[in-house]
C-alpha cells in the first residue's frame, strides 16, 4: 500500500497502558478500505469483525486478532476508522502500532480522534468533553452525568436556550427595523416576560452545572492542628480504613497523607498534615512547611482542637495564618473523654463541631458540614458535569440577559446584550469557539481518544 500524506491518517493505541486480555489500535483517516483489506488479509466488510493474522513488513507474524472497519461517515470520527484488536501486551501493541506507522499513518496527538469527531460534526464540543469526563470519572454519579452529556442531554438544553435567544433577538431587531413601533410593541409581545423566563432557566442550569463541577473536581479538604489532636484518627474514620498511623507520640505524621472518599457521590480529597508546632526536628520542619503549602491550595480547612484543652494561643496563631477567604470548620475532638455529646454550634468564629473521631461519635456532623460548605444539594439525575469554561459561559450569558432586562427602554442595548448572551451560550457547544481554545481542550485528552 502506498504511504499517504502523514497529516491524513492517524493511529494510536486506544486501550490503557499495561497488560490485558485485549488491546486495541485505532486508525482514522480518509479511504482506509485498502488498509483494512491489508490487515484483514481479505476484502473488508463494513462493521463486521473478521479474524486476521497481523504481519510485519517481512511477513512475520505479529499477533492474531480481529479487524473491524467502519467506513465514513458511520464511525466515531466521521472518517474511515479501523480497529485492530489483538492480545493486550504492551510489546504486541507497540509492534502493531509501528506497523501502522510504516504503512503511512502518524501517531495521533492527545484527543485527536475526538477532535476529528467534533470537526466532522459527529459530536458538539460539550459532548466531546464528556468523552474525557467519562474516562476520568471518579464516582458512579460523575460517570452517569458524563454519559448524559455524551448522549446530548446538556447540548439539547443549550440549543433550546439558544433558540429562545434567537427568537427574542428577532423580535427586538424587527422592532428596531420599524421606527413606528416602540417598546409597547415588545410589551404586548410579552418579550420581557420571555427574557425573564430565559434568565430563570439560565440560573437553574448554572446551579446544576455548579453541582456537576463538584462531582467532577471534588473538594480539597485539609486537616490541620497541633500534634496529637486526632487528625490521623479523623482521616482514618472518614476513609473507613487505617490509612494513617495513629500513636500517642506527638509528631507521628511527618508528611501529608491523601485519601479520596465519597459523600453523596462527591469526591472529597482529604489531606492529613503534620502537626503545627515549634520544633527543632529537621524532618518535622519539612513536614510542617508542606502543611502550609497544602493549606494554600485547600478549598476547606478543618482545624482540629483537643476539646480538653480548648482553643489555646497556639490555635489562635494557626487561625491567624490561615489564608483569608478559605472556608474553615473548627472540630473539637475527643468529646468521648469528657462524656460530652456531639453537637454543631455556630458563632462569631464560624461553625464548630464537637465529636470523637476515635469513638466514631458525631463524625456524620462533619460529613454533612463538608457538603454544606461545598454547596451541594440533591438534584436527582439531572446534574450537569460541567467544566470551568461552561460555568464561565453560563455566568456571562446570565449577566447579559440580566443587563437586557435592566435596559428595557433602550432597544439597541437590549439587542446587543441578547446577541452577546447567545454568543456565550454557543461557546459551550463550540458554535463560536476559537481554534486556540480547541487546542487546549483536546490536548488534555488521553492519546487514542
C-alpha atoms as one frame of an Amber mdcrd trajectory, in Angstrom:
protein
   0.000   0.000   0.000   1.383   3.407  -0.961   2.010   5.706   2.009  -0.374
   8.621   2.397   0.453  12.173   3.473   1.244  11.977   7.219  -1.430  14.525
   8.098  -4.248  12.379   6.698  -4.096   9.129   8.695  -3.648   8.906  12.460
  -3.096   5.853  14.646  -2.758   5.187  18.363  -3.154   2.507  20.993  -6.701
   3.064  22.307  -6.532   0.854  25.395  -4.897   1.714  28.690  -1.157   1.082
  29.192  -0.194  -2.236  30.746  -1.141  -5.851  30.228  -4.663  -7.025  29.448
  -6.607  -9.708  27.676  -7.337  -7.418  24.714  -5.591  -4.385  23.287  -6.876
  -2.072  20.560  -5.025   0.010  17.984  -7.261   2.593  16.323  -6.685   4.180
  12.907  -8.634   7.074  11.379  -8.362   8.840   8.040  -9.764   9.063   4.513
 -10.335   5.981   2.338  -8.901   3.231   4.546 -10.567   0.316   2.757  -7.293
  -0.847   1.181  -5.552  -0.681   4.558  -8.390  -2.633   6.200  -8.077  -5.253
   3.453  -4.330  -5.469   4.040  -4.699  -6.029   7.788  -7.630  -8.415   7.387
  -5.985 -10.488   4.627  -9.199 -10.161   2.605 -11.643  -7.536   1.341 -13.004
  -5.598   4.316 -16.690  -5.748   5.226 -18.231  -2.737   6.915 -18.840  -3.124
  10.669 -18.085  -6.862  10.664 -15.442  -8.342  12.959 -13.051 -10.553  10.967
 -10.332 -12.837  12.278  -6.906 -11.809  10.990  -3.210 -12.515  11.333  -1.296
  -9.265  11.735   2.060  -9.402   9.934   5.099  -7.159   9.807   6.762  -5.803
   6.643   8.674  -9.060   6.146   5.603 -11.267   6.537   6.436 -12.292  10.082
   3.517 -12.826  12.430   2.966 -10.031  14.985  -0.288 -11.288  16.509  -3.683
 -12.796  15.803  -6.900 -10.931  16.453  -9.859  -9.112  14.921 -10.177  -6.341
  12.338 -13.184  -4.003  12.352 -13.706  -1.484   9.550 -16.093   1.463   9.887
 -16.466   3.392   6.600 -17.190   7.112   6.759 -19.414   8.730   7.833 -20.654
   5.948  10.115 -17.765   5.969  12.551 -16.676   7.728  15.730 -14.576  10.340
  13.897 -16.780  10.637  10.810 -13.832   9.371   8.733 -12.931   5.797   7.841
 -11.892   4.040  11.055 -10.100   0.715  11.561  -9.797  -1.029  14.906  -7.225
  -3.766  15.308  -7.983  -5.930  18.333  -5.126  -8.093  19.499  -3.722  -9.510
  22.711  -3.218  -6.771  25.248   0.515  -6.990  25.866   2.410  -3.691  25.654
   5.076  -5.089  23.287   2.453  -6.567  20.945   0.558  -3.279  20.857   3.710
  -1.297  20.126   4.649  -3.657  17.268   1.145  -3.352  15.812   1.241   0.435
  16.113   4.683   0.542  14.498   3.290  -1.418  11.531   0.526   1.196  11.130
   3.140   3.954  11.095   5.174   2.076   8.487   2.076   1.976   6.280   1.716
   5.760   6.263  -0.107   6.695   9.450   1.307   9.078  12.013   0.967   8.925
  15.774  -2.216  10.672  16.903  -1.951  13.644  19.204  -3.808  13.609  22.556
  -7.542  13.901  21.888  -7.139  13.973  18.119  -9.707  11.233  17.409 -12.338
  13.102  19.417 -11.287  16.409  17.881 -11.884  14.966  14.419 -15.290  13.735
  15.581 -16.073  17.317  16.651 -14.760  18.913  13.459 -16.716  16.399  11.349
 -19.964  17.133  13.160 -20.261  13.786  14.963 -20.151  15.455  18.374 -20.513
  19.011  19.588 -17.884  20.392  21.953 -19.812  19.635  25.138 -20.276  16.023
  24.026 -16.612  15.742  23.068 -15.542  16.930  26.523 -17.888  14.416  28.116
 -15.851  11.614  26.486 -12.846  12.632  28.598 -15.076  13.187  31.631 -16.488
   9.668  31.331 -12.997   8.172  31.167 -11.818  10.224  34.149 -14.976   9.878
  36.286 -14.004   9.040  39.867 -17.519   8.281  41.133 -20.591   6.484  39.801
 -22.579   9.750  39.939 -19.941  11.519  37.823 -19.962   8.676  35.288 -23.761
   8.800  34.950 -23.661  12.564  34.448 -20.929  12.237  31.807 -22.990   9.657
  29.902 -25.985  12.006  29.871 -23.815  14.762  28.394 -22.279  12.361  25.865
 -25.734  11.381  24.623 -26.627  15.038  24.138 -28.643  15.908  27.251 -26.668
  19.043  28.140 -26.324  20.062  24.483 -30.087  19.907  23.912 -30.675  22.273
  26.813 -28.039  24.659  25.472 -29.564  24.521  21.990 -33.006  25.221  23.463
 -31.636  28.305  25.212 -30.001  29.434  22.003 -33.240  29.066  20.032 -35.152
  31.143  22.588 -32.485  33.842  22.475 -32.638  33.881  18.666 -36.432  34.316
  18.775 -36.075  37.205  21.212 -33.348  38.823  19.113 -35.543  38.579  16.014
 -38.388  40.243  17.892 -36.239  43.101  19.228 -34.390  43.683  15.950 -37.631
  43.640  13.989 -38.865  46.401  16.277 -35.668  48.350  15.546 -36.237  47.933
  11.803 -39.648  49.627  12.038 -39.256  53.014  13.740 -43.002  53.405  14.079
 -43.005  50.579  16.614 -41.792  51.158  20.163 -41.239  49.393  23.466 -45.006
  48.978  23.835 -44.876  46.511  20.971 -42.372  44.369  22.928 -44.581  44.551
  25.997 -47.582  43.372  24.003 -45.477  40.513  22.609 -44.512  39.590  26.201
 -40.856  39.937  25.215 -39.665  40.965  28.676 -41.574  38.137  30.305 -39.860
  35.732  27.909 -36.459  37.234  28.703 -37.160  36.685  32.413 -38.007  33.036
  31.671 -34.667  32.635  29.868 -32.884  34.222  32.856 -34.597  31.808  35.250
 -33.670  28.882  33.024 -30.049  30.030  32.925 -29.969  30.261  36.730 -31.361
  26.733  37.060 -28.835  25.300  34.567 -25.996  27.186  36.244 -26.988  25.749
  39.619 -26.981  22.206  38.225 -23.670  22.881  36.489 -22.100  24.010  39.773
 -23.197  20.728  41.327 -21.712  18.863  38.385 -18.444  20.741  38.774 -18.297
  19.398  42.324 -18.906  15.871  41.011 -16.092  16.317  38.529 -13.441  18.062
  40.621 -14.391  17.301  44.200 -13.331  19.299  47.223  -9.826  19.550  48.710
 -10.110  19.300  52.489  -7.004  19.836  54.658  -6.893  18.676  58.288  -4.721
  20.976  60.420  -3.981  21.474  64.070  -1.426  20.933  66.776   0.200  17.497
  67.177  -1.868  14.730  68.733  -5.296  16.367  68.364  -6.636  13.440  66.307
  -6.103  14.444  62.678  -4.939  10.985  61.630  -7.763   9.318  63.562 -10.256
  11.531  61.752  -8.717  10.712  58.364  -8.961   7.001  59.155 -12.579   7.357
  60.282 -13.600   9.277  57.154 -11.734   6.856  54.880 -13.115   3.782  56.625
  -9.631   2.216  56.802  -6.495   2.679  58.905  -4.800   4.872  56.321  -2.675
   6.885  58.753  -0.524   5.699  61.643  -2.037   6.716  64.979   0.046   6.821
  68.179   0.168   8.856  71.370   3.538  10.234  70.277   3.268  13.845  69.119
   4.642  14.419  65.618   3.941  10.905  64.285   2.667  12.331  60.963   5.657
  13.842  59.147   4.249  14.301  55.648   0.882  14.933  54.033  -1.295  11.829
  53.596  -4.031  11.908  50.975  -7.204   9.887  50.780 -10.193  10.371  48.451
 -13.603   9.486  49.823 -17.145   9.944  48.534 -20.048  11.623  50.266 -23.301
  11.698  48.262 -21.185  10.936  45.181 -18.956  13.999  45.746 -15.230  13.133
  45.777 -13.547  14.674  48.818  -9.767  14.730  48.747  -8.855  14.581  52.445
  -5.297  15.577  53.340  -3.862  14.775  56.774  -0.904  17.015  57.603   1.925
  17.239  60.075   1.028  18.801  63.424   1.768  22.524  63.602   4.184  23.447
  66.381   7.635  24.862  67.036  10.212  22.094  66.611  13.950  21.564  66.211
  13.479  18.298  64.301  14.554  18.990  60.698  12.319  16.277  59.215   9.310
  17.550  61.143  10.084  21.114  59.985   9.868  19.962  56.363   6.530  18.295
  57.094   5.189  21.489  58.706   6.313  23.554  55.706   4.428  21.167  53.434
   1.377  21.515  55.661   1.267  25.241  54.936   1.665  24.549  51.223  -1.365
  22.256  51.347  -3.340  24.879  53.266  -2.714  27.407  50.485  -4.362  25.034
  47.986  -7.276  23.998  50.213 -10.958  24.528  49.486 -11.790  23.826  53.129
  -9.587  23.791  56.229 -10.747  21.568  59.085  -8.944  22.810  62.175  -8.817
  20.196  64.925  -8.607  21.078  68.601  -8.399  18.811  71.654 -11.666  19.571
  73.426  -9.968  19.096  76.810  -7.537  21.944  76.171  -9.892  24.153  74.195
  -8.609  26.931  71.954  -5.086  27.832  73.001  -2.768  30.666  71.978  -1.141
  28.264  69.518  -4.531  27.568  67.923  -5.102  31.316  67.668  -1.743  31.681
  65.888  -2.690  28.910  63.461  -6.033  30.568  62.807  -4.361  33.920  62.130
  -2.084  32.360  59.499  -4.871  30.644  57.568  -5.491  32.249  54.153  -8.194
  34.896  54.081 -11.387  33.686  52.431 -10.726  29.961  52.766 -13.661  28.134
  54.335 -12.811  26.739  57.758 -14.506  24.377  60.192 -13.344  24.011  63.793
 -13.574  20.481  65.168 -13.327  19.939  68.919 -12.218  16.329  69.031 -12.182
  13.652  71.760 -15.550  14.513  73.313 -15.797  10.887  74.479 -13.085  11.613
  77.060 -15.321  14.264  78.639 -18.513  12.232  78.135 -19.873  15.134  76.108
 -22.458  14.649  73.367 -21.602  15.501  69.751 -23.136  18.750  68.519 -22.887
  21.525  65.955 -22.610  25.159  67.039 -22.427  28.454  65.166 -20.739  31.552
  66.492 -18.683  34.590  65.559 -15.799  32.326  64.575 -17.937  30.213  62.284
 -19.098  26.629  62.641 -17.754  24.426  65.430 -18.334  20.697  65.656 -17.922
  18.590  68.775 -17.155  14.932  68.008 -14.916  11.964  68.670 -13.050  10.526
  65.699 -11.697   7.554  67.635 -15.098   6.598  69.099 -16.956   7.464  65.854
 -19.271   9.880  67.621 -20.559  12.828  65.616 -18.397  12.237  62.533 -21.544
  12.411  60.392 -21.869  16.035  61.510 -18.603  16.733  59.695 -19.739  14.891
  56.569 -22.916  16.976  56.426 -20.955  20.179  57.064 -18.495  19.467  54.256
 -21.392  19.031  51.820 -22.895  22.302  53.037 -19.621  24.138  52.535 -19.339
  22.646  49.055 -22.792  23.999  48.227 -24.099  20.537  47.411 -27.779  19.785
  47.277 -29.622  16.925  45.662 -30.622  17.295  42.035 -31.543  13.726  41.278
 -30.234  12.518  37.950 -30.099  15.879  36.137 -26.749  17.212  37.364 -24.549
  18.624  34.579 -20.912  17.508  34.750 -19.652  20.990  33.951 -16.171  22.269
  33.302 -14.963  25.683  34.377 -15.394  27.111  30.875 -19.068  26.004  30.913
 -19.610  27.855  34.189 -17.894  30.965  32.818 -20.069  30.890  29.684 -23.286
  30.396  31.659 -22.426  33.225  34.065 -21.641  35.505  31.139 -24.915  34.628
  29.390 -26.905  35.243  32.571 -25.192  38.590  33.146 -26.052  39.656  29.592
 -29.690  38.606  29.891 -29.991  40.453  33.208 -28.450  43.516  31.540 -31.056
  43.283  28.774 -33.813  43.396  31.396 -32.227  46.441  33.037 -32.265  48.345
  29.719 -35.935  47.946  28.909 -36.219  51.328  27.199 -33.049  51.099  25.081
 -33.800  48.705  22.238 -30.279  48.869  20.794 -28.796  47.821  24.141 -31.334
  45.012  24.557 -30.467  43.685  21.096 -26.722  43.818  21.804 -26.999  42.141
  25.215 -29.098  39.323  23.765 -26.546  38.851  20.967 -23.713  38.603  23.489
 -25.761  36.162  25.589 -26.264  33.959  22.538 -22.526  34.053  21.768 -21.734
  32.963  25.334 -24.195  30.067  25.173 -22.865  28.966  21.788 -19.334  28.703
  23.192 -20.466  25.701  25.263 -21.248  23.526  22.243 -18.490  25.012  20.076
 -20.507  27.164  17.685 -18.135  30.081  18.168 -15.072  28.570  19.830 -11.605
  29.905  18.867  -9.120  27.386  17.450  -6.612  28.087  20.213  -9.203  27.135
  22.845  -9.957  23.920  20.942  -6.261  23.091  21.074  -6.190  23.493  24.850
  -9.355  21.439  25.357  -8.314  18.440  23.257  -4.672  18.448  24.410  -5.910
  17.302  27.818  -7.410  14.098  26.407  -5.523  10.820  26.518  -3.841   9.526
  23.369  -6.166   7.166  21.480  -9.271   9.289  22.227
